[in-house]
Amino acid sequence: MKKIVTLVAMFVAMITANAQTQLDYQTIKDIVENEKEYYNDILGVYLNDDPYIRIDDYALVYYGHSYTPAYNGANDENEEALKNYAASGDIFNQYETAKKILNYNPVSLNALFYAWRAADELIKPEEETQSYVKKYLGILNMITTYGDGKSSKAPYRVISPDDQDHILYGVLDVNNIISRNLETSTLCNIVTIEPTEKFQSRKVFFDVSRYLSHTAKEKK
């Protein structure tokens, strides 16, 4: 586990000024629904850990997943089971469940992180472990490139509520979360924290509109 935390810290230290590029959800939606061959090609680039994968490829795969039939927001029994296995220290079932999730949700940050941790402890082939590492860190880098989390105009955009914690703890080194509140006008979760060395602000903004949109459709 210590090695994993160290690797995350080293990676985060390499993240420089954010590009603040504007995400276009409509374009991503159109590609997923109308340019399926292209979307599948980029998904293949991601799954195969192509060394030339671009940050916008990560964006298409990650956000594009929320427009596929496989997307289920946060309503996933396997994800809940994974958290329980992780909490109890059941490394074998943690590993098997994480891999099961990645078969239908290849951008699950929970599954990627716990598959990485379990594969490392179970001494799986290094190539497999590094595959989880690259995908996990690649998605985090993409999210923090498309926003700085300091306002609703440039929030961190996530497709699962759980992904907020990977940013808060894995990237920003947050130790104390004071409150979480939804700003309905912007569909942003505002997380109030004790400022850290990596994030000199008391509020972190997360755009959760994709998750909320899916949840609203499910209730109809």
C-alpha positions as CSV (number, residue, x, y, z in Angstrom):
1,M,0.0,0.0,0.0
2,K,2.9,2.4,0.8
3,K,4.3,1.9,-2.7
4,I,0.9,2.7,-4.2
5,V,0.5,6.0,-2.2
6,T,4.1,6.9,-3.1
7,L,3.3,6.4,-6.8
8,V,0.2,8.5,-6.6
9,A,2.1,11.3,-4.9
10,M,4.9,11.2,-7.5
11,F,2.3,11.4,-10.3
12,V,0.4,14.2,-8.8
13,A,3.6,16.2,-8.3
14,M,4.0,16.0,-12.0
15,I,0.7,17.7,-12.7
16,T,1.4,21.3,-13.6
17,A,-0.9,24.2,-14.4
18,N,-4.3,22.9,-15.6
19,A,-5.2,23.4,-19.2
20,Q,-8.8,24.5,-18.3
21,T,-10.1,23.2,-21.6
22,Q,-13.8,23.3,-21.8
23,L,-15.5,19.9,-22.0
24,D,-18.3,19.5,-24.5
25,Y,-20.6,16.8,-23.3
26,Q,-22.9,17.1,-26.3
27,T,-20.0,16.3,-28.7
28,I,-19.0,13.3,-26.5
29,K,-22.6,12.1,-26.5
30,D,-22.8,12.4,-30.3
31,I,-19.6,10.5,-30.8
32,V,-20.7,7.6,-28.5
33,E,-24.2,7.4,-30.1
34,N,-23.4,8.2,-33.7
35,E,-19.7,7.5,-34.3
36,K,-19.6,4.1,-32.5
37,E,-16.7,2.8,-34.6
38,Y,-14.5,5.8,-33.7
39,Y,-15.6,5.6,-30.0
40,N,-14.8,1.8,-29.9
41,D,-11.4,2.5,-31.6
42,I,-10.5,5.0,-28.8
43,L,-11.8,2.6,-26.2
44,G,-9.4,0.1,-27.6
45,V,-6.6,2.5,-27.4
46,Y,-7.4,3.0,-23.7
47,L,-7.9,-0.7,-22.9
48,N,-4.7,-1.7,-24.6
49,D,-2.6,1.0,-22.8
50,D,-1.5,2.6,-26.0
51,P,1.6,4.7,-25.1
52,Y,0.3,7.4,-27.5
53,I,-3.1,7.8,-25.8
54,R,-4.0,11.5,-25.5
55,I,-5.7,13.3,-22.7
56,D,-8.8,13.9,-24.9
57,D,-8.9,10.1,-25.5
58,Y,-9.2,9.6,-21.7
59,A,-12.0,12.2,-21.7
60,L,-13.9,10.5,-24.4
61,V,-13.6,7.1,-22.8
62,Y,-14.4,8.3,-19.2
63,Y,-17.2,10.7,-19.9
64,G,-18.4,8.7,-22.9
65,H,-19.1,5.8,-20.6
66,S,-21.9,7.8,-19.0
67,Y,-23.7,7.8,-22.4
68,T,-23.5,4.0,-22.8
69,P,-26.1,1.4,-21.7
70,A,-23.6,0.0,-19.2
71,Y,-23.5,3.2,-17.2
72,N,-25.4,2.8,-13.9
73,G,-24.4,5.8,-12.0
74,A,-23.7,4.7,-8.4
75,N,-26.2,1.9,-8.3
76,D,-23.9,-1.1,-8.4
77,E,-23.9,-4.0,-6.1
78,N,-20.4,-5.1,-7.2
79,E,-19.0,-1.7,-6.3
80,E,-20.6,-1.9,-2.8
81,A,-19.2,-5.4,-2.4
82,L,-15.8,-4.2,-3.5
83,K,-15.8,-1.5,-0.8
84,N,-16.7,-4.1,1.8
85,Y,-13.9,-6.5,0.7
86,A,-11.4,-3.6,0.8
87,A,-12.5,-2.6,4.3
88,S,-12.2,-6.1,5.6
89,G,-8.9,-6.7,4.0
90,D,-10.1,-9.6,1.8
91,I,-7.6,-9.1,-1.0
92,F,-8.6,-12.1,-3.1
93,N,-12.2,-11.1,-3.4
94,Q,-11.2,-7.5,-3.7
95,Y,-9.1,-8.5,-6.8
96,E,-11.8,-10.7,-8.4
97,T,-14.6,-8.2,-7.8
98,A,-12.6,-5.3,-9.2
99,K,-11.8,-7.2,-12.3
100,K,-15.5,-8.1,-12.7
101,I,-16.5,-4.5,-12.5
102,L,-13.8,-3.5,-15.1
103,N,-15.4,-5.9,-17.6
104,Y,-18.4,-3.6,-17.9
105,N,-17.1,-0.4,-16.5
106,P,-13.5,0.1,-17.5
107,V,-13.3,3.6,-16.1
108,S,-14.4,2.8,-12.5
109,L,-11.8,4.6,-10.4
110,N,-12.7,2.3,-7.4
111,A,-12.2,-0.8,-9.4
112,L,-8.9,0.4,-11.0
113,F,-7.5,1.5,-7.6
114,Y,-8.5,-1.7,-5.8
115,A,-7.4,-3.9,-8.6
116,W,-4.1,-2.1,-8.6
117,R,-3.7,-2.5,-4.8
118,A,-4.8,-6.2,-4.8
119,A,-2.7,-7.1,-7.8
120,D,0.3,-5.6,-6.1
121,E,-0.3,-7.5,-2.9
122,L,-1.0,-10.8,-4.7
123,I,2.2,-10.3,-6.7
124,K,0.4,-10.5,-10.1
125,P,2.5,-9.9,-13.2
126,E,3.9,-6.4,-13.3
127,E,2.4,-5.7,-16.7
128,E,-1.1,-6.3,-15.3
129,T,-0.5,-4.1,-12.2
130,Q,0.9,-1.3,-14.4
131,S,-2.1,-1.4,-16.6
132,Y,-4.3,-0.5,-13.7
133,V,-1.9,2.2,-12.6
134,K,-1.8,3.8,-16.0
135,K,-5.5,3.9,-16.4
136,Y,-6.2,5.2,-12.9
137,L,-3.6,7.9,-13.0
138,G,-4.5,8.8,-16.6
139,I,-8.1,9.5,-15.6
140,L,-7.1,11.5,-12.6
141,N,-4.8,13.6,-14.7
142,M,-7.5,14.2,-17.3
143,I,-10.0,15.3,-14.7
144,T,-7.6,17.7,-13.1
145,T,-6.6,19.0,-16.4
146,Y,-10.2,19.9,-17.5
147,G,-10.9,21.8,-14.2
148,D,-9.2,23.2,-11.2
149,G,-12.1,22.6,-8.7
150,K,-12.0,26.1,-7.4
151,S,-15.4,27.3,-8.7
152,S,-18.5,26.1,-10.5
153,K,-17.0,27.6,-13.7
154,A,-14.1,25.2,-13.7
155,P,-15.1,22.3,-11.5
156,Y,-13.7,18.8,-11.4
157,R,-16.1,16.8,-13.6
158,V,-16.9,13.3,-12.4
159,I,-19.4,10.6,-13.5
160,S,-19.6,8.9,-10.2
161,P,-19.9,10.4,-6.7
162,D,-17.2,8.0,-5.5
163,D,-14.8,9.6,-7.9
164,Q,-14.8,12.7,-5.8
165,D,-12.9,11.0,-3.1
166,H,-10.2,9.8,-5.4
167,I,-9.5,13.5,-6.2
168,L,-9.9,14.7,-2.6
169,Y,-7.7,12.1,-1.0
170,G,-5.5,10.8,-3.9
171,V,-4.7,14.2,-5.5
172,L,-5.4,17.0,-3.1
173,D,-4.2,15.2,0.1
174,V,-7.4,16.2,2.0
175,N,-7.4,15.2,5.6
176,N,-10.5,16.8,6.9
177,I,-13.9,17.1,5.1
178,I,-16.2,19.6,6.9
179,S,-19.3,19.3,4.7
180,R,-20.7,18.3,1.3
181,N,-23.5,20.3,-0.3
182,L,-25.2,20.2,-3.7
183,E,-25.6,23.6,-5.5
184,T,-28.7,22.9,-7.5
185,S,-28.2,25.9,-9.9
186,T,-24.9,24.5,-11.2
187,L,-25.3,20.8,-10.4
188,C,-22.1,21.0,-8.5
189,N,-21.2,19.2,-5.2
190,I,-19.4,21.7,-3.0
191,V,-17.1,20.0,-0.6
192,T,-15.8,22.2,2.2
193,I,-12.4,21.1,3.5
194,E,-9.4,22.2,5.5
195,P,-7.0,23.6,2.9
196,T,-4.0,21.5,2.0
197,E,-0.6,22.3,0.6
198,K,-1.9,21.1,-2.8
199,F,-5.2,22.9,-2.6
200,Q,-5.3,26.4,-1.0
201,S,-9.0,26.8,-0.8
202,R,-11.8,25.8,1.6
203,K,-14.2,24.7,-1.1
204,V,-13.8,22.1,-3.8
205,F,-16.3,22.1,-6.7
206,F,-17.4,18.9,-8.4
207,D,-19.7,18.8,-11.5
208,V,-21.9,15.8,-10.9
209,S,-24.4,16.6,-13.7
210,R,-23.9,13.4,-15.6
211,Y,-24.7,11.3,-12.5
212,L,-27.7,13.5,-11.6
213,S,-29.0,13.4,-15.2
214,H,-28.8,9.6,-15.2
215,T,-30.5,9.3,-11.8
216,A,-33.3,11.6,-12.9
217,K,-34.0,9.4,-15.9
218,E,-34.0,6.2,-13.7
219,K,-36.7,7.7,-11.5
220,K,-39.0,8.3,-14.5
